[in-house]
Amino acid sequence: MKTTPIARRAVGVALLAGAAVAGGCAGLPPAPQPGDYPLHAVSPPFALSWRILEEPGSVRADGLVERQNPNVGNASLQLIGVDAPGQIVSFSAPIPVYWGSAWDAERFTASLTPRGPATRYEVRVLSFEYTQGMRSSH
C-alpha cells in the first residue's frame, strides 16, 4: 500500500501529539482526594473537604468540593468564622465554583479577615444552580 506525503505527515503529527500528552501528564502531581484534607462536611448535593491555614490577620481554607449530582453546573461557597455560642463572626466573599467538565470534584480557596473571636472556621454552600437553570439556596 502506497501512502501519500500528507498521510505520512498526519500520522507523524498524531504520534507527536500523543507523545506530548503522555509526557506532559507523567510529571503532574496526583489530583487531590477528600482524604488529603482534615475537615469534612456534607451539604447535599455536595461533599466538602478542606484545611484551614491561619496567619496573623487572615484565615484561608484550601479544599475540594465534590458534586454528588452531575446536573449541578455551579456553586457558591463561603468561609465563615464561628464563635463559641455558634454565631457567625467573620465571613469571606462568595467563592464561585464551576463544573465545565465531567469531573465531579473542583478545588477551591477562600480567605477572610477575622472580625471577631472565632473558635472554628467552616466552609458552607451559599447557593448552587443546576445546568437546566434551576436554582437552590441554603
C-alpha positions in Angstrom: 0.0 0.0 0.0 1.4 3.4 -1.0 1.0 6.4 1.3 1.0 10.0 0.3 3.2 12.6 2.0 0.1 14.2 3.5 -1.0 10.9 5.1 2.6 10.4 6.5 2.6 13.9 7.9 -0.8 13.4 9.5 0.3 10.1 11.2 3.5 11.8 12.4 1.6 14.8 13.8 -0.8 12.4 15.6 2.1 10.4 17.1 3.9 13.6 18.3 0.7 14.9 19.8 0.1 11.6 21.6 3.7 11.6 22.9 3.4 15.2 24.1 0.2 14.4 26.0 1.6 11.3 27.6 4.8 13.0 28.5 3.1 16.1 29.9 0.8 14.1 32.2 3.7 12.0 33.6 5.1 14.9 35.6 1.8 16.1 37.1 1.1 15.5 40.8 -1.9 13.3 41.6 -5.2 15.1 41.9 -6.2 15.9 45.5 -8.6 13.5 47.2 -11.0 14.2 50.1 -8.8 12.1 52.4 -6.0 14.7 51.8 -7.9 17.2 53.9 -8.6 17.0 57.7 -12.1 18.8 57.7 -15.2 17.5 56.0 -18.9 18.4 55.7 -21.8 17.1 53.6 -24.3 19.7 52.2 -26.3 17.8 49.6 -25.7 17.7 46.7 -22.1 18.4 47.8 -19.3 16.9 49.9 -16.8 19.4 51.1 -13.2 18.7 52.3 -10.8 21.4 53.4 -7.9 22.5 55.6 -7.6 25.8 57.5 -4.4 27.9 57.4 -4.3 30.7 60.0 -1.9 33.5 59.7 -1.7 36.8 61.5 -4.7 38.9 60.3 -6.1 36.3 57.9 -7.5 32.8 57.6 -7.6 30.7 54.4 -9.3 27.5 53.5 -8.0 25.3 50.7 -10.2 22.4 49.7 -12.2 20.3 47.4 -15.9 20.4 46.6 -17.5 17.3 45.1 -20.8 17.5 43.4 -22.9 14.4 44.0 -25.3 15.3 41.2 -23.9 15.7 37.6 -26.7 18.2 36.8 -25.1 20.8 39.1 -23.4 23.4 36.9 -22.0 25.8 39.6 -22.0 26.6 43.3 -21.1 29.5 45.6 -19.1 28.7 48.7 -18.1 30.8 51.7 -15.6 30.5 54.5 -17.1 31.5 57.9 -15.7 32.1 61.4 -18.0 30.9 64.2 -17.7 31.8 67.9 -18.3 29.5 70.9 -22.1 30.1 71.0 -22.3 29.3 67.3 -22.8 32.8 65.9 -21.0 33.8 62.6 -18.4 36.4 63.5 -16.5 36.6 60.2 -17.1 35.6 56.6 -15.4 35.6 53.2 -16.8 36.9 49.9 -18.7 34.2 48.0 -16.4 31.9 46.1 -17.7 30.7 42.7 -17.1 27.1 41.6 -17.9 26.0 38.1 -18.1 22.5 36.6 -17.2 22.6 33.0 -16.3 19.0 32.5 -17.3 15.5 33.6 -15.0 15.8 36.7 -17.1 15.9 39.8 -14.5 17.5 42.1 -13.2 21.0 42.0 -10.6 22.7 44.1 -11.3 26.0 45.9 -9.6 28.6 48.0 -11.3 31.1 50.3 -9.9 33.7 52.7 -11.2 36.1 55.3 -10.0 38.7 57.7 -11.2 37.7 61.2 -13.7 40.2 62.6 -14.4 38.5 66.0 -13.2 35.8 68.3 -13.8 32.6 66.2 -13.5 29.2 67.8 -13.7 27.4 64.5 -13.8 28.0 60.7 -16.2 26.2 58.3 -16.9 26.2 54.6 -20.5 26.4 53.6 -22.6 26.2 50.4 -24.4 29.5 49.9 -26.2 28.5 46.7 -26.0 26.4 43.6 -27.5 26.1 40.1 -28.4 23.1 38.0 -27.4 23.1 34.4 -31.0 23.4 33.4 -31.2 26.7 35.1 -33.0 25.6 38.3 -31.6 27.4 41.4 -31.3 26.4 45.0 -30.1 28.3 48.1 -29.1 27.2 51.5 
